[in-house]
Amino acid sequence: MSVIERQETSNPAHAEASAEGSLLSDAPSSAVIPRVLFSPDTTLPAPRNDAKARNPRQNLRALLVEDDSTDVELSIHALRQGGFDADCDAVQTREEFTESIRRTRYDIVLADYNLPEWNGMEALEILRHANLDIPVIVVSGYLGELRAVECIKRGAADYVLKDHLVRLPESVRHALTEKTLREEKVRAQQDLARSNRDLEQFAYVASHDLQEPLRMVAIYTQLLAERYKGKLDAEADKYIHYAVDGATRMQAMVQDLLSFSRVGHQGNGIKLTDCNVIVDAVLRNLRTAIEESKASIECAQLPSVLGVSSELTQLFQNLIGNAIKFRGAEPPIIRITAEPTKDETVFAVADNGIGIASEHADTIFVIFKRLHTRQEYPGSGIGLAICKKIVERHGGRIWVESEPGHGATFRFALPAGKASDVRTEN
C-alpha cells in the first residue's frame, strides 16, 4: 500500500537540499512538501482532469476475445482510464464467443489476432452470419503492416497494439461513432423507402379511384358539346370546348399516373429475358406509328438480361415511341444496340430526331415534365419517368446524349448478375 507523508521544510533532508541551491530553497518555511513512497501494489489516485470532469463517463459493454488474463486486465484498465465504465466479458474459444453474442448485446468486440484454437478475425464472420453489427477492434501484441491492412479490409474497425493500449479508448469511441452513423443511415434509408411506398400507394389509390368520376365528367361534357354546339353563342361553345379538353387531359394524366404507380407492382416475375423477343413485340405494338412516320428501325443482336419482361417491354416501347414522335423533317432512323461488359450491359436507342438541349438532360426524366406544348407534341410527359423507374428498379441507370437538331441517344445500363440483384416489390 502506498504511503503519503507530509513533512515541514525544517526536515534535515530538505534543509540540506536548500543549502545546495535546490529550487525548493525559495519555498516559505510553512510550505508542506508531499513525499510519495511506492510499494509493489501501489495504486495512484487518478490525476484531476478537468476535461473528464466536464464529460460524463460512458457505459460500455465489451467482449474480449483473449487467452491471456493479464492482457484482459490491461485492456479493461485502459478502457476505464480512458473514460469508460467498462463491463467486460472474456472468451477464448469460438464456441464461447458464439454463445456470448447469442445471449448478450455487446457494444464492442476486442479480439486478439492469434489464439491457440482459432483466429480472432473469425469473430467478424460469426457476427456477419448472426446479422449483428458490432464493431471489432483487433488488439494484438504484434501486427505487421500487411496483416493490419488485411484486417481493415475484412471489416475490422481498427487495430491497436498491446504496448500502445493508450490508443484503445479513442479507437473504441471512433468505432462506436461509425456504428451510430451507420445505424442512422439505415434508419434514414428505411424511412425514405417507407415514405416512397406510401406515396406510390397513395398515387395508385388516388389515380384508380379518380378514374370513374373523371370518366363521368368527360362523358357529360362531351354530351353537352354534341347537343348544344352552335345552339348557344360563341362564348358558350368556347367554354364547353375548354371543359371537354380539360376533362380529357385530366383523364389521360390520371391513367398515366396509374401506369407509373403500377411499375414494380405487376409483372410476370424476374427471369432471363431475351431482349430480341422484347423488341420484336414492341415493333408489332408500334406498327401503325412506324408505317405512318415511314420510320426505319435497325436492331443489332441483343443479349438476354435478368428482369421483368413486361417492364422491359414498356421501357423499349417508350424509348422507341419517343424516337418516332419527336422526329424532324426527315423520316426517323432508329438504331438499337447493346454493349455487354463485365459488370453490366449498356443498351442504346439512337435516333435522328429534333434532339434535346444539354440543360434538359436530367429534367426530362421528371414525372409530367414537358419541353414542348401539347399542340406540338401530344402526351403528358410521363414516359421517360416510367423508363427511369423501371431501369432503377432493375438496379441500373439511364441517361441521354444529345444536341438540338442532331438527334438523341438514350442509353440505359442493366447490371450483369443474379436474379437477386433485381429488387422486387409486393
C-alpha positions as CSV (number, residue, x, y, z in Angstrom):
1,M,0.0,0.0,0.0
2,S,1.3,3.5,-0.9
3,V,2.2,5.9,1.9
4,I,2.0,9.7,1.6
5,E,3.9,11.5,4.3
6,R,3.8,15.3,4.8
7,Q,6.9,17.0,6.3
8,E,7.8,20.5,7.2
9,T,10.7,22.2,5.5
10,S,12.6,22.0,8.8
11,N,13.2,18.4,8.0
12,P,17.1,17.9,7.8
13,A,16.8,16.4,4.3
14,H,15.1,19.4,3.0
15,A,17.4,21.8,4.8
16,E,20.4,20.1,3.1
17,A,18.7,20.4,-0.3
18,S,18.2,24.0,0.3
19,A,21.8,24.6,1.2
20,E,22.9,23.0,-2.1
21,G,20.8,25.5,-4.1
22,S,17.7,23.4,-4.6
23,L,14.7,25.0,-6.3
24,L,12.9,24.4,-3.0
25,S,15.1,26.9,-1.3
26,D,12.7,29.8,-2.0
27,A,9.7,28.0,-0.6
28,P,8.2,29.6,2.5
29,S,9.1,28.0,5.8
30,S,5.5,27.0,6.3
31,A,5.2,25.1,3.0
32,V,4.3,21.5,3.1
33,I,6.0,19.2,0.6
34,P,4.5,15.8,-0.2
35,R,6.7,12.8,-0.4
36,V,5.4,9.7,-2.1
37,L,6.7,6.3,-1.3
38,F,5.8,3.3,-3.6
39,S,5.2,-0.2,-2.7
40,P,4.8,-3.1,-5.2
41,D,1.0,-2.9,-5.1
42,T,0.8,0.9,-5.3
43,T,-2.4,2.3,-6.7
44,L,-2.0,6.0,-7.5
45,P,-5.0,8.3,-7.3
46,A,-6.1,9.4,-10.8
47,P,-4.9,12.9,-11.6
48,R,-7.5,15.5,-11.8
49,N,-8.6,16.0,-15.4
50,D,-11.0,18.9,-15.9
51,A,-12.0,17.7,-19.4
52,K,-13.1,14.4,-17.9
53,A,-14.9,16.1,-15.1
54,R,-16.9,18.0,-17.7
55,N,-17.6,14.9,-19.8
56,P,-19.6,12.1,-18.1
57,R,-18.2,8.6,-18.2
58,Q,-19.6,6.4,-20.9
59,N,-21.0,3.0,-20.2
60,L,-19.5,0.2,-22.4
61,R,-20.4,-3.4,-22.7
62,A,-17.4,-5.1,-24.2
63,L,-16.5,-8.7,-25.2
64,L,-12.8,-9.5,-25.2
65,V,-11.5,-12.4,-27.3
66,E,-8.3,-13.1,-25.4
67,D,-6.5,-16.1,-23.9
68,D,-4.1,-14.1,-21.6
69,S,-5.8,-12.9,-18.3
70,T,-3.1,-10.2,-17.9
71,D,-3.9,-8.7,-21.3
72,V,-7.6,-8.8,-20.4
73,E,-6.9,-6.8,-17.2
74,L,-4.7,-4.3,-19.1
75,S,-7.3,-3.7,-21.8
76,I,-10.1,-3.2,-19.2
77,H,-7.8,-0.8,-17.2
78,A,-7.1,1.2,-20.4
79,L,-10.8,1.5,-21.1
80,R,-11.6,2.7,-17.6
81,Q,-8.7,5.1,-17.6
82,G,-10.0,6.4,-20.9
83,G,-13.4,7.4,-19.5
84,F,-15.4,4.2,-20.0
85,D,-17.4,2.4,-17.3
86,A,-16.5,-0.9,-18.9
87,D,-18.5,-4.0,-18.2
88,C,-16.4,-6.7,-19.9
89,D,-16.6,-10.5,-20.6
90,A,-13.7,-12.5,-21.8
91,V,-13.8,-15.6,-24.0
92,Q,-11.2,-17.8,-25.6
93,T,-12.9,-20.2,-28.0
94,R,-15.1,-19.9,-31.0
95,E,-17.9,-21.7,-29.1
96,E,-17.7,-19.4,-26.1
97,F,-17.8,-16.4,-28.4
98,T,-20.8,-17.6,-30.3
99,E,-22.7,-18.3,-27.1
100,S,-21.8,-14.9,-25.6
101,I,-23.1,-12.9,-28.6
102,R,-26.2,-15.0,-28.6
103,R,-27.2,-14.2,-25.1
104,T,-25.7,-10.7,-24.5
105,R,-25.8,-7.5,-26.5
106,Y,-22.3,-6.0,-26.7
107,D,-21.2,-2.6,-27.9
108,I,-17.7,-3.6,-29.0
109,V,-15.6,-6.7,-29.5
110,L,-11.8,-6.6,-28.8
111,A,-10.2,-9.6,-30.4
112,D,-6.6,-10.8,-30.3
113,Y,-5.4,-11.8,-33.7
114,N,-3.7,-15.1,-32.9
115,L,-5.4,-17.5,-30.5
116,P,-4.5,-21.2,-29.9
117,E,-7.6,-22.7,-31.5
118,W,-8.8,-20.0,-33.9
119,N,-8.1,-16.7,-35.5
120,G,-9.7,-13.8,-33.7
121,M,-10.7,-12.2,-37.0
122,E,-13.1,-15.1,-37.5
123,A,-15.3,-13.2,-35.0
124,L,-16.2,-10.9,-37.9
125,E,-17.6,-13.8,-39.9
126,I,-19.5,-15.1,-37.0
127,L,-21.1,-11.7,-36.3
128,R,-22.0,-11.3,-40.0
129,H,-23.6,-14.7,-40.0
130,A,-25.6,-13.7,-37.0
131,N,-26.5,-10.4,-38.7
132,L,-25.0,-8.4,-35.9
133,D,-23.4,-5.0,-36.4
134,I,-20.8,-5.0,-33.6
135,P,-17.5,-3.2,-34.3
136,V,-14.4,-5.4,-33.9
137,I,-11.1,-3.9,-32.9
138,V,-8.0,-6.1,-33.3
139,V,-5.8,-6.0,-30.2
140,S,-2.6,-7.8,-30.7
141,G,1.0,-7.9,-29.5
142,Y,2.4,-7.6,-33.0
143,L,0.6,-6.9,-36.2
144,G,2.6,-6.3,-39.4
145,E,1.6,-3.6,-41.8
146,L,0.2,-6.1,-44.4
147,R,-1.7,-8.0,-41.8
148,A,-3.2,-4.8,-40.4
149,V,-4.4,-3.7,-43.8
150,E,-5.9,-7.2,-44.3
151,C,-7.8,-6.9,-41.1
152,I,-9.3,-3.5,-42.1
153,K,-10.2,-4.8,-45.5
154,R,-12.0,-7.7,-43.9
155,G,-14.1,-5.3,-41.8
156,A,-12.2,-4.6,-38.6
157,A,-12.9,-1.2,-37.2
158,D,-9.3,-0.6,-36.2
159,Y,-6.3,-2.3,-34.7
160,V,-4.4,-1.5,-31.5
161,L,-1.0,-2.9,-30.4
162,K,-0.9,-4.2,-26.8
163,D,2.1,-1.9,-26.0
164,H,0.0,1.1,-27.1
165,L,-3.2,0.5,-25.2
166,V,-3.4,4.2,-24.5
167,R,-4.9,4.4,-28.0
168,L,-7.7,1.9,-27.2
169,P,-10.3,4.3,-25.7
170,E,-10.1,6.7,-28.7
171,S,-10.3,3.8,-31.1
172,V,-13.4,2.4,-29.3
173,R,-15.0,5.9,-29.4
174,H,-14.3,6.2,-33.2
175,A,-15.8,2.7,-33.8
176,L,-18.9,3.5,-31.8
177,T,-19.4,6.7,-33.7
178,E,-19.1,5.0,-37.0
179,K,-21.6,2.4,-35.9
180,T,-24.0,5.2,-34.9
181,L,-23.7,6.8,-38.2
182,R,-24.3,3.5,-40.0
183,E,-27.5,3.0,-37.9
184,E,-28.7,6.5,-38.7
185,K,-28.1,6.0,-42.4
186,V,-30.0,2.7,-42.3
187,R,-32.9,4.3,-40.5
188,A,-33.0,7.2,-42.9
189,Q,-33.0,4.7,-45.9
190,Q,-35.8,2.7,-44.3
191,D,-37.8,5.9,-43.6
192,L,-37.3,7.0,-47.2
193,A,-38.2,3.6,-48.6
194,R,-41.3,3.6,-46.4
195,S,-42.2,7.1,-47.5
196,N,-41.8,6.2,-51.1
197,R,-44.0,3.1,-50.7
198,D,-46.7,5.2,-49.0
199,L,-46.5,7.8,-51.8
200,E,-46.7,5.1,-54.5
201,Q,-49.7,3.5,-52.8
202,F,-51.4,6.9,-52.5
203,A,-50.7,7.6,-56.2
204,Y,-52.1,4.2,-57.1
205,V,-55.3,4.5,-55.0
206,A,-55.9,8.2,-55.9
207,S,-55.4,7.6,-59.7
208,H,-57.5,4.4,-59.6
209,D,-60.4,6.0,-57.6
210,L,-60.4,9.2,-59.7
211,Q,-61.0,7.4,-62.9
212,E,-64.7,6.8,-62.5
213,P,-65.7,10.4,-61.6
214,L,-63.4,11.7,-64.3
215,R,-65.0,9.4,-66.8
216,M,-68.4,10.8,-65.9
217,V,-67.2,14.4,-66.2
218,A,-65.7,13.6,-69.6
219,I,-68.8,11.8,-70.9
220,Y,-71.2,14.6,-69.9
221,T,-69.1,17.4,-71.1
222,Q,-68.8,15.7,-74.4
223,L,-72.6,15.2,-74.5
224,L,-73.0,18.9,-73.8
225,A,-70.7,19.7,-76.7
226,E,-72.6,17.5,-79.1
227,R,-76.0,18.7,-78.0
228,Y,-75.5,22.4,-77.7
229,K,-72.7,23.2,-80.1
230,G,-73.9,26.0,-82.3
231,K,-77.1,26.5,-80.4
232,L,-75.5,28.9,-77.9
233,D,-73.3,31.8,-78.6
234,A,-69.6,31.5,-79.5
235,E,-68.6,32.2,-76.0
236,A,-70.6,29.3,-74.6
237,D,-69.1,27.0,-77.3
238,K,-65.6,28.1,-76.2
239,Y,-66.3,27.3,-72.6
240,I,-67.7,23.9,-73.4
241,H,-64.6,23.1,-75.5
242,Y,-62.4,24.1,-72.6
243,A,-64.3,21.8,-70.2
244,V,-64.1,18.8,-72.6
245,D,-60.5,19.4,-73.3
246,G,-59.6,19.8,-69.6
247,A,-61.6,16.6,-68.6
248,T,-59.9,14.6,-71.4
249,R,-56.4,15.7,-70.4
250,M,-57.1,15.1,-66.8
251,Q,-58.3,11.6,-67.6
252,A,-55.2,10.9,-69.6
253,M,-52.9,12.2,-66.8
254,V,-54.7,10.0,-64.2
255,Q,-54.3,7.0,-66.4
256,D,-50.6,7.8,-66.9
257,L,-50.1,8.3,-63.2
258,L,-51.8,4.9,-62.6
259,S,-49.3,3.3,-65.1
260,F,-46.4,5.0,-63.3
261,S,-47.5,3.7,-59.9
262,R,-48.0,0.2,-61.2
263,V,-44.3,-0.2,-62.1
264,G,-43.0,-2.7,-59.7
265,H,-46.4,-4.0,-58.6
266,Q,-47.3,-6.0,-61.6
267,G,-45.4,-8.3,-64.0
268,N,-44.7,-11.9,-64.6
269,G,-41.6,-12.2,-62.3
270,I,-37.9,-11.9,-62.7
271,K,-36.3,-14.3,-65.3
272,L,-33.8,-14.4,-68.0
273,T,-35.3,-12.4,-70.8
274,D,-34.3,-12.3,-74.5
275,C,-34.3,-8.6,-75.5
276,N,-34.6,-9.6,-79.2
277,V,-38.0,-11.0,-78.4
278,I,-38.9,-7.9,-76.4
279,V,-38.0,-5.5,-79.2
280,D,-39.9,-7.7,-81.8
281,A,-43.1,-7.4,-79.6
282,V,-42.6,-3.6,-79.3
283,L,-42.3,-3.2,-83.1
284,R,-45.5,-5.1,-83.6
285,N,-47.2,-2.8,-81.0
286,L,-45.9,0.3,-82.8
287,R,-46.6,-0.9,-86.3
288,T,-49.1,1.8,-87.2
289,A,-46.9,4.6,-85.9
290,I,-43.9,3.1,-87.8
291,E,-45.8,2.9,-91.1
292,E,-47.3,6.4,-90.7
293,S,-43.9,8.0,-90.0
294,K,-42.1,5.8,-92.5
295,A,-39.6,5.0,-89.8
296,S,-36.5,2.9,-90.4
297,I,-35.5,0.8,-87.5
298,E,-32.3,-1.2,-87.2
299,C,-31.7,-3.5,-84.3
300,A,-28.5,-5.3,-83.6
301,Q,-28.3,-8.7,-81.9
302,L,-29.3,-8.1,-78.3
303,P,-28.3,-10.1,-75.2
304,S,-30.6,-11.7,-72.6
305,V,-30.9,-10.0,-69.3
306,L,-32.4,-10.7,-65.9
307,G,-35.6,-8.7,-65.5
308,V,-39.3,-8.4,-65.6
309,S,-40.3,-8.9,-69.3
310,S,-43.5,-6.7,-69.1
311,E,-41.5,-3.8,-67.7
312,L,-38.6,-4.2,-70.2
313,T,-41.3,-4.2,-72.9
314,Q,-42.7,-0.9,-71.6
315,L,-39.1,0.5,-71.4
316,F,-38.2,-0.2,-75.0
317,Q,-41.7,0.8,-76.2
318,N,-41.5,4.2,-74.5
319,L,-38.0,4.9,-75.9
320,I,-38.7,3.8,-79.5
321,G,-42.1,5.5,-79.4
322,N,-40.4,8.8,-78.3
323,A,-37.9,8.4,-81.2
324,I,-40.8,8.2,-83.6
325,K,-42.8,11.0,-82.0
326,F,-40.0,13.6,-81.7
327,R,-38.8,13.3,-85.3
328,G,-37.5,16.0,-87.5
329,A,-38.3,16.8,-91.1
330,E,-36.8,13.6,-92.3
331,P,-38.3,10.1,-91.7
332,P,-37.0,8.8,-88.4
333,I,-34.0,6.4,-88.4
334,I,-33.7,4.5,-85.2
335,R,-30.8,2.2,-84.2
336,I,-31.0,-0.2,-81.2
337,T,-27.7,-1.6,-80.0
338,A,-26.2,-3.2,-76.9
339,E,-22.7,-3.4,-75.5
340,P,-22.1,-6.1,-72.8
341,T,-19.3,-5.5,-70.3
342,K,-18.1,-7.5,-67.3
343,D,-20.5,-5.8,-64.8
344,E,-23.3,-4.5,-67.0
345,T,-24.9,-4.3,-70.4
346,V,-25.4,-0.8,-71.9
347,F,-28.3,-0.6,-74.3
348,A,-28.7,2.4,-76.7
349,V,-31.7,3.7,-78.7
350,A,-30.4,6.3,-81.1
351,D,-32.5,8.5,-83.5
352,N,-32.1,11.4,-85.9
353,G,-34.8,13.5,-84.4
354,I,-35.1,17.0,-83.0
355,G,-32.6,16.4,-80.2
356,I,-32.6,17.7,-76.6
357,A,-30.6,20.6,-75.1
358,S,-28.0,19.6,-72.6
359,E,-29.6,21.6,-69.8
360,H,-32.7,19.4,-70.0
361,A,-30.7,16.1,-69.9
362,D,-31.9,15.4,-66.3
363,T,-35.2,17.2,-66.1
364,I,-36.7,15.1,-68.9
365,F,-36.9,12.1,-66.6
366,V,-39.0,14.0,-64.1
367,I,-42.7,13.0,-64.0
368,F,-45.0,15.2,-66.0
369,K,-42.1,17.3,-67.3
370,R,-42.7,18.5,-70.8
371,L,-40.3,20.5,-73.1
372,H,-43.0,21.2,-75.8
373,T,-46.6,22.3,-75.9
374,R,-49.4,19.8,-76.4
375,Q,-50.1,21.3,-79.8
376,E,-46.6,20.5,-80.9
377,Y,-46.4,17.0,-79.4
378,P,-49.2,15.2,-77.6
379,G,-48.6,13.3,-74.3
380,S,-48.4,14.0,-70.6
381,G,-44.7,13.9,-70.1
382,I,-44.6,10.7,-68.0
383,G,-43.0,8.2,-70.4
384,L,-39.3,8.9,-69.6
385,A,-40.2,9.0,-65.8
386,I,-41.5,5.4,-66.2
387,C,-38.4,4.4,-68.1
388,K,-36.2,5.8,-65.3
389,K,-38.3,4.0,-62.6
390,I,-38.1,0.7,-64.5
391,V,-34.3,0.9,-65.0
392,E,-33.6,1.9,-61.4
393,R,-35.8,-0.9,-60.1
394,H,-33.6,-3.3,-62.0
395,G,-30.5,-1.8,-60.4
396,G,-29.4,0.2,-63.4
397,R,-29.1,3.8,-64.7
398,I,-30.4,5.7,-67.7
399,W,-29.2,8.9,-69.4
400,V,-29.3,10.8,-72.7
401,E,-26.7,12.1,-75.0
402,S,-28.0,14.7,-77.4
403,E,-27.7,18.1,-79.2
404,P,-30.7,20.1,-80.6
405,G,-31.2,19.2,-84.2
406,H,-28.8,16.3,-84.1
407,G,-30.9,13.5,-82.7
408,A,-30.7,11.8,-79.3
409,T,-29.2,8.6,-78.0
410,F,-30.9,7.2,-74.9
411,R,-28.6,4.8,-73.0
412,F,-29.5,2.6,-70.1
413,A,-27.3,0.1,-68.3
414,L,-28.6,-3.0,-66.6
415,P,-26.3,-4.9,-64.2
416,A,-25.0,-8.4,-65.0
417,G,-25.7,-10.6,-62.1
418,K,-28.1,-12.9,-60.3
419,A,-31.8,-12.6,-60.1
420,S,-31.4,-11.3,-56.5
421,D,-29.9,-8.1,-58.0
422,V,-33.3,-7.1,-59.1
423,R,-35.5,-5.6,-56.4
424,T,-39.0,-7.0,-56.1
425,E,-42.0,-5.1,-54.7
426,N,-45.2,-6.5,-53.3
